[in-house]
Structure formats: structure tokens, C-alpha cells
Amino acid sequence: MTDMAQAPAPRSILITGCASGIGYDAAHGMRARGWRVFAAARRAEDVARLAAEGFDAVHLDYADSDSITAAVQSVLGATGGRLDALFNNGAFAIPGASEDLSRAALRHIFETNLFGWHELTCAVLPVMRAQGHGRVVQCSSVLGLVAAPWRGAYNATKFALEGLTDTLRLEMRDTAIDIILIEPGPITSQFRKNAAKEFERWVDWKASPRAAQYEASLLKRLYRDNGPDTFELPARAVTDKLARALEARRPRARYYVTTPTYAMAALKRLAPTRALDWLLAKG
């Protein structure tokens, strides 16, 4: 009696920021496509909830190096030392006029939105190099392509992410590791609700020379529920592009999501700076 051939292990992916929104939908979407999903979240209660939903749930806090190391060790221990893909996704915003953002506020957001992503990516690259393949997908933003008022801190992290990712993609050309950007525009999520908490923590808007402008615009946007943004899409739209990025034989360097991203990418190339500034200043 001969032994039956062992079925190949499913492809594995580590997805961060899975508590809600883009990460949560991506975890469910990629699992439905047959991937083994390691769903990471920062808060213990979210990790427990993801585990209850049947995921390989992992605690990972981008602002904590020990957490990143432990998360990678946990994933590799479960897979026998392999990892096919990483989707860097968890991020937040600190809304406010750029002149009202302290050094501490910028340091805080860069720790999570950029430094943690870079540290996690560097932790998995040796694994992918040793196994002879891998894909790192970075969830950037239309605000990594163009700037917008009141979003200076988030803009800065995404512009930096774009530059770092483009450089890494060039440097990985001599390997079998693909480095890919996904650039969404408005996506349905808890992003604005979470941003309001960071705004309250870091921005003293009443002491700002722009206090009247805060009252007239940003505060209304943060605290008033006016329904979905124009052209807003569900998180599933990002998951669809993620699946393409992970499963295409030759993935693109960039995948745009939502009409605003396509439009702004075109205007960035074609429109004079003054004209683009006039449009973007309208918010």
C-alpha cells in the first residue's frame, strides 16, 4: 500500500490592521480564495475576536519592535519558516493644520505608519529570499500621490512610504521578491472616527491662528456624519486589487483604487502645479 501524496500547503499571508476596514475585509477575502491568513491586530480584544472567527490571529503593534519580532516568529513557527506574502496595512491619521503639528505628534504617527512597516518588511525579506519568492504589498493612499489640506501628518507618512517602497522595488529587482503599492482613495472604514481621537490628543485647535477655519471645515468633517464621501467604495474594492497583486504572474508596481486616485494620478502628471494646488485647496 503506497502513501498518498501530501497536499501542498496553502499559500500564506500576514495581513496587518485586521481589526476593521481594509485589513478585516482583506483577511476574509484572501481566506476565501484559499490562502492561509495570519490576521494581525494591535489590541488584545481584536486578536481574540479574529481567533474566534477562525483566523491564525497575531498580536502586532507597529510602534513596538518586540511585538513585530514576536509576531514574525509566531507566523514562521506556524508555517515551518515560510511566508508567501505580507500586506502592510495598519495606519492612522492626525488631522490638523501642519503648523499645529508638534514634533512629538509627527514622531508618533511615523512610528506606526512608516517605521513599523519598514521594520516588519525587513524582518520577512530574508525569509522570502531564502525560499526563492515572496510579495510585499503596501497599502498607501491617494494622499501618497497628492497633498490635501489638514492632512499633513498622514500625507507625510504616505509620501515617505511611496519613496521607500519605490526604492525597495528597484533594489529587489535582482531577487524573486515583488514589491507592490496599492493606492486607495475614500474607502468605507472607521478611519475618520479613529482620526478624531488622535486630533483630540495632539491638536490644540482653539489656540491655533486657524481656529475659525477649524470650526468652519475640519470639525464638521470629523464629527458630523454626512454619509459616505463622494466616490467612496467598500473595503472589498481594495481586497480585489490585493488579490490581483498577489496572484498575477507579473504584478504591477501600483494598483489604484477609486476614481479619485485615478484622477489625481493623471492630474499629477499633466496639470501645472498651480492648477493642481487650486483644485486640492478646495479639500
Rosetta blueprint (number, residue, H / E / L):
1 M L
2 T L
3 D L
4 M L
5 A L
6 Q L
7 A L
8 P L
9 A L
10 P L
11 R L
12 S E
13 I E
14 L E
15 I E
16 T L
17 G L
18 C L
19 A L
20 S L
21 G H
22 I H
23 G H
24 Y H
25 D H
26 A H
27 A H
28 H H
29 G H
30 M H
31 R H
32 A H
33 R L
34 G L
35 W L
36 R E
37 V E
38 F E
39 A E
40 A E
41 A E
42 R L
43 R L
44 A H
45 E H
46 D H
47 V H
48 A H
49 R H
50 L H
51 A H
52 A H
53 E L
54 G L
55 F L
56 D E
57 A E
58 V E
59 H E
60 L L
61 D L
62 Y L
63 A L
64 D L
65 S H
66 D H
67 S H
68 I H
69 T H
70 A H
71 A H
72 V H
73 Q H
74 S H
75 V H
76 L H
77 G H
78 A H
79 T H
80 G L
81 G L
82 R L
83 L L
84 D L
85 A E
86 L E
87 F E
88 N E
89 N L
90 G L
91 A L
92 F L
93 A L
94 I L
95 P L
96 G E
97 A L
98 S H
99 E H
100 D H
101 L L
102 S L
103 R H
104 A H
105 A H
106 L H
107 R H
108 H H
109 I H
110 F H
111 E H
112 T H
113 N H
114 L H
115 F H
116 G H
117 W H
118 H H
119 E H
120 L H
121 T H
122 C H
123 A H
124 V H
125 L H
126 P H
127 V H
128 M H
129 R H
130 A H
131 Q H
132 G L
133 H L
134 G E
135 R E
136 V E
137 V E
138 Q E
139 C E
140 S L
141 S L
142 V H
143 L H
144 G H
145 L L
146 V L
147 A L
148 A L
149 P L
150 W L
151 R E
152 G H
153 A H
154 Y H
155 N H
156 A H
157 T H
158 K H
159 F H
160 A H
161 L H
162 E H
163 G H
164 L H
165 T H
166 D H
167 T H
168 L H
169 R H
170 L H
171 E H
172 M H
173 R H
174 D H
175 T L
176 A L
177 I E
178 D E
179 I E
180 I E
181 L E
182 I E
183 E E
184 P E
185 G L
186 P L
187 I E
188 T L
189 S L
190 Q L
191 F H
192 R H
193 K H
194 N H
195 A H
196 A H
197 K H
198 E H
199 F H
200 E H
201 R H
202 W H
203 V L
204 D L
205 W H
206 K H
207 A H
208 S L
209 P L
210 R L
211 A H
212 A H
213 Q H
214 Y H
215 E H
216 A H
217 S H
218 L H
219 L H
220 K H
221 R H
222 L H
223 Y H
224 R L
225 D L
226 N L
227 G L
228 P L
229 D L
230 T L
231 F L
232 E L
233 L E
234 P L
235 A L
236 R H
237 A H
238 V H
239 T H
240 D H
241 K H
242 L H
243 A H
244 R H
245 A H
246 L H
247 E H
248 A L
249 R L
250 R L
251 P L
252 R L
253 A L
254 R E
255 Y E
256 Y E
257 V E
258 T L
259 T H
260 P H
261 T H
262 Y H
263 A H
264 M H
265 A H
266 A H
267 L H
268 K H
269 R H
270 L H
271 A L
272 P L
273 T H
274 R H
275 A H
276 L H
277 D H
278 W H
279 L H
280 L H
281 A L
282 K L
283 G L
